[in-house]
């Protein structure tokens, strides 16, 4: 019992297959604070870039309020409204598209490539449960998130207050400067303040990433039994693997024996074919053999090689699909033919003896037992078919 409890304890690190399965199900590593850092960094870079076009931006904005005389106001207000809306959309794209790309790249770095999963967008009725919702809000995880948010606000507010205190001597003299110098100084101080915030958010994001990764991996930890079950699913149970190895070994040995038996085709009495898919070489010498013996057999390219060897040694080839398949699936190299096939083989051998004596003979009809009639895959056909 204790051993079973130990095997069920989630004490093992998740396997790569478990991690991949979690990602396929939409359970990916994610860090909210890293997204905040990414969007803040993107905003800082955009502000720095827009600083080079500040003059043109101000000129565009001031053009919305230009008019030559008062009578133009009635007509220009519609035109200016549409122009301002177009400018707002352009500015929104300038900020929105890079920010979206930053978020995509951040998620790819943090938790791997984003994968769409229908489970994540499907409607879940349990989300409407009030008690479950309150349980999530007032849970340990919710409390931790609340403490993190309060600490982050206090930390960032303190950093902003300290920065403004350091910049205060310069801010006091803004009113004494001309407009251009005041705007340049304000812009520089704003960029510096945002840079400080971005650095702090980056530190918070790294800490949140480390904690999120730890929590995510802890959630996906596996027991020893889970690892064993996964191994069986991916590699197969030891019994199945042993059976597959045994079958492969038997197939390899069978193929080797079939290849080695090709040299015995020259001693065959008759070759029975399908006509090309199967071939069986039989020997029957009344002086030494009590029953017909299978010298060589095969299908596919082995059957073709048997037929070629038979032609090279001028051996008689008889076409009998049902009998060839019956001999192949019931016999083996070096063994006697199946007893139920004696009469059919006897008819073949009698026909071959007559041909070798120069007699213009015809192959007599013979029957293959129902349970020995096979198709090319080795399945029993059934039915009593006479073969000539």
Secondary structure, 3 states (H helix, E strand, C coil): CHHHHHHHCCCECCCHHHHHHHHHCCCCCCCHHHHHHHHHHHHHHHHHHHHHHHHHHHHHHHHCCCCCCCCHHHHHHHHHHHHHHHHHHHHHHHHHHHHHHHHHHHHHHHHCCCCCCHHHHCCCHHHHCHHHHHHHHCCHHHHHHHHHHHHHHHHHHHHHHHHHHHHHHHHHHHHHCCHHHHHHHHHHHHHHHHHHHHHHHHHHHHHHHHHHHHHHHHHCCECHHHHHHHHHHHHCCHHHHHHHHHHHHHHHHHHHHHHHHHHHHHHCCEEEECCCCEEEEEECCCCCCCCCEEEEEEECHHHHHHHHHHHHCCCCEEECHHHHHHHHHHCCCCCECCHHHHHHHHHHHHHHHHHHCCCCCCCCCEECCHHHCECCCCCECCCCCEEC
